[in-house]
Every structure is written in C-alpha cells, then in structure tokens.
Amino acid sequence: MSQTELNVLIEQVKQCQLCKPKLAHGVNPVVQLHSSAKILIAGQAPGLAVHQSGVPFDDASGERLRHWLGIDKTVFYDPKQVAILPMGFCYPGKGKSGDLPPLTICAETWRALLLAELKQLKLTVVIGKYAQDYHLGTSKQSLTQTVKNWSEYARSIMPLPHPSPRNNIWLAKNPWFAEQLLPELKQRVSEALKD
C-alpha cells in the first residue's frame, strides 16, 4: 500500500462511526500515522482533553511521556518519525476509578490493517495493560510484572505504565522504573530515530 492509499485508510478511520452509540461524548478518532514512522506509541485510548483537542497526548500524560522518551514535541508530532495508534481511537468516557477501558471494536476493525502499513518501525512503545495484552500476550500477568520484565522482550518492544499523573504512586513504589528502564528507553528511542 502506498502512502496515498494509507492516507485514504487513515481518513476512513477518522470518519469511523462504529462505536458512536456507546460514546457519551461522541466520536473523534485520534491517531497519527505515516508509513515511514520509526517508533510506534501503542497506547490505551484518548482522554477527554485529547478528545476535545484531537491531538494525541495533548495533556499532562503527553508531557511526561515525551520526557520519558527523551524527545520534544517537534519529533513526537512528526508522523514520519512517530506513529501513535491507541487500542481505542475515541475517548471511552469516565468510570469509577478513571477512564473506561478502550472499546475493542477499534482494534478488531482497524488495528491489523494499520499496523501492516508500518513497515519501517524500529521500536514499539507499549503503554498500559490493554495495549500490553494485545501486543505482548501478557493477560495473565500484572502490568507491574510486564514492565518489570522489560529486558525479556525483544529489543524492538518496550512496555510502559501509563504516563498519567494518576500513576505517581506506582512510580514512587517502583523506583527501578526511572533508574533502569527509562535510560534504556531513551537510548532505544535515540537509536530508532537515527536509522
């Protein structure tokens, strides 16, 4: 598929209405893709701020994520460098303890088609339990176990917790994350972008 054909597919995604009846805030699919992307950010689903702006990770989570990756907004928002493909493309709404899980219809309908066109990827950053279960098959272990075992996965994959400020307690309880994983993540990001 050419980039022009991929652009048509991306436009179909952005016009998708499959989950409209289930979304109180309406549909607004948020993705960033280009066939030459070197890094894939495989996240959960947009939050309310991102739903409203239409810009992926346009919130405090995005600031922290960019810091973790060691890149600025210019690189992060360059689709030829970084693809952003959450498990759910639209804001799923609020639950009792945070945002609701991503709706599975996005992944079932679009994910394989879109991933197949990202042939230049050097690194996939897998954020959160839903994305880790999909990309790593880790449904039988906790997010903490998956992230703590980061060195056991292929060098082209890095599992992360969600960068949300809601995870400050998790980060405080797991100092190895900042001490061991983040320096390696920054190195892998730098290597992927140089290729």
N, C-alpha and C positions, 0 to 999 in steps of 0.2 A: 504494500500500500504506500502510495506517495504521501508527502506531507499535505498536499492539497486534499487528497482523499481522507487523511486523518483529520484535517480541519473540518470536513463535512461531518465526520463522525462526532467530533467534539461539539459541533453545532447541534447535532441531534441530541446529544447528552444534555446540552444546556436548554433544550426545548422540551425535555422529558417531563411528562405529567403522570407517570405511573403511580406515584405514591401520593398524589395530591389529596385524595380523600382522607389520608391518615395524618396529614400535617396541618396542625392548627395555624401555623404561621405561613402556610403556602409553600410553594416550591421555588427554589433558587439554587440549582445545582452549581457547586463551586469546585472547579478543577483547573489545573494548569498543566498542559501537556505540549510537548514537541518531540518529534521523532529523534532528535539528536540529543535529548537530555542525558546527562551522565549520572545524575542522582535522582532516585525516586523517594519521595516522602509518602509513605503509606500510612495514613492516619485513620482516625475514627470517623468523625463527621463534623461539619462546621458547627460552631457555637452560634449563639444569637447575634453577636457583634459581626461575625463573618457573614452570616445570613443577610444581615442588613447592608453591609458594605459590598458584598460579592467578591471580596479579596481574601484569598486563603491565608489563615494565620495572621489576620489583621487585628491582633489583640495581644494581651499580656503573654499568652501562651506562645505566640509567634516570636515575641521579643526574646523570651527565654530559649526557644528552640534555635533561633539564629545564633544566639550566644553559644549554646551547646555545640552547634555545627562549626562555629568559627567563621561565619560568613556574614556579609552585610545584606541589606535589603536589595541592593542592585543585583547581586548574584542570585539571591534567593528568589527574586521575582523575574528572573530571566528564564523563560521556559526552555530555552536551548541548553541551559545548564541544569535546572532543577524542575522535575515533574512533581506535581502534587496531586495525588489520587487517593482520597479518603475512601473508607469502606462504604460510607453513605454520603451521597453528594449534597444532601439538603439537611438543614437543621431539624433534628427529630423532635425537639420540644424538651420541656423541663420535666424531670421526675422528682422523686422524694429526696434523693441524695445527689443531685446533679442532672446533667443532661441525660435524656433517654438513650438507649443503645441505637446505633445506626440501623436503619431499615435494611433488611437483607436483599431486597429486590434490586438495589443498585448493583451490588456485587454479582448477583445472579444474572442480571441483564447485560451489564456493560464491562465488568472488570476484565475478563479474559480477552475480549476484543481490544480493549485499550492497552493492556499490558503487552499483548503480542506486537504492538507497534513501537514499543520502547526497546529497540534492539541495541542501543548504544550505552545502556546502563552499566555503570561500574560499581554502584553502591545503592542498596535499598535500605532505607532507614524505616524500621517498622515500629510505629508508635501505638502503644496501648494494646490491651488484651484482645480485642476483636480483630485487629489487623495481624497480631502475632498468631492467633489461632488460624487465620486464613493462610498467611504466608509461611508459617513455620510448623503448623500442625501441633501446637502446644496446648490444646484444650484441656489436657489432663494435668497441667501444672500451672502454678500461680504466675502472675506477671512478675513478681519478685524473683521467682526461680528462673524464669525465662531470661530476664535481664541479667541476673547474676551469672548465668551460664553463657554470656555473650561470646566468650572466646571459643566456645564449642561449635559455633555456627560458621558457615563459610565466610571468608574474609569480605565477601561482597554483601553481607547482611549484618545489620546492627539493630538489635531490639532496644527500645527505649520505653520508659514510662511516659505518660502524657506530660508535657511541659507546663500544664496548668498550675497556677498558684495554689489550687486545691491540693496539690501533691507536695507541698512544703514539708509536711510531717513525714511523708515517705522518704523524701530526700534527706531529711535530718536523721532518720533511722538507718539509712543506708549510705554512710559516708564513702564506701568503696566506689559508689557510682561516680562521684566527682573526682575521686583520687585516681581511679584506674580506668574506667570506661571512657570518660569524656576526653582525656588526652588522646586515647586511641581513636575515638570518633573523629576528632579534629584532624588527625593525621590521615585517616582514610578519606575524609571529605577532600582534603587538600590534594591527595593523590588522584582521586577520581576526577577532579576538575582540571588537573594538569594533562590528563590523557587526551 
